[in-house]
Amino acid sequence: MQMFTRRTLMIGTAAVGAYASFRSPYVFAQTGAGPFKLDPLPYAADKNEPHIDKTTMEIHHGRHHATYVNNLNTAAKDNAILGEKPLHELLASLNSVPDSIRTAVRNNGGGHANHTMFWQIMGGSGGEPSGAVATAIKESFGDYAKLQEQFNAAGGRVFGSGWVFVTVDKGGKLVLVPKPNQDSPIMDGQMVLLGNDVWEHAYYLKYQNRRPDYLKAWWNVVNWDAVNKRFTAAKVGKLAI
Ligand code: MN
């Protein structure tokens, strides 16, 4: 039923998409044409101040993330197959995507998934991790300070653009996973608990070349309640994006 609805939506919006393609990509993304959509930020753009400034949040979400969604919808226009399964399943089966659009789906689908997760786990007030995640961090890394140390070091080592993730393996253990570009551990069949974006667009306005300062400050906006919800879902294999 869901598949039928998505197909219908795509056919129904084809005319809108054709019209919108004459406009800017940003406008196209905002029309909602295509199977993928940009959700609003789950909090005000200044919520992560002073660690992540409001302008960076607005540009990062409203332009960078919007562009990934837009590009993914463009790829879907002639390849309805893209809208036929949830994004995480699409990313976990990139080999089944036609050659001509595989790189576009990898980059823009990865970008869509990564940023969707990213907004969700920020907007908090940092501090010590809570709940089951606190215990899992102790078991997997020794303590929270060691996780931060290893995570920030991995983020500093990403050459160019990429991400640092913490994934949840099948036994509930947490694993540090750096990735280049917009790649996601979801592409390797793994579940992402949290991650930080180390593309320059994520921090350059405030931190310029000081990526280590950004990495350190970022922990102050992590929403541990949101991370705990993700962990609960991951432990029963239900964490999608
Ligand atoms: Mn980004």
Boltz pocket constraint, residues with backbone or C-beta under 6 A from the ligand:
constraints:
  - pocket:
      binder: B
      contacts: [[A, 60], [A, 64], [A, 115], [A, 197], [A, 199], [A, 201], [A, 202]]
      max_distance: 6.0
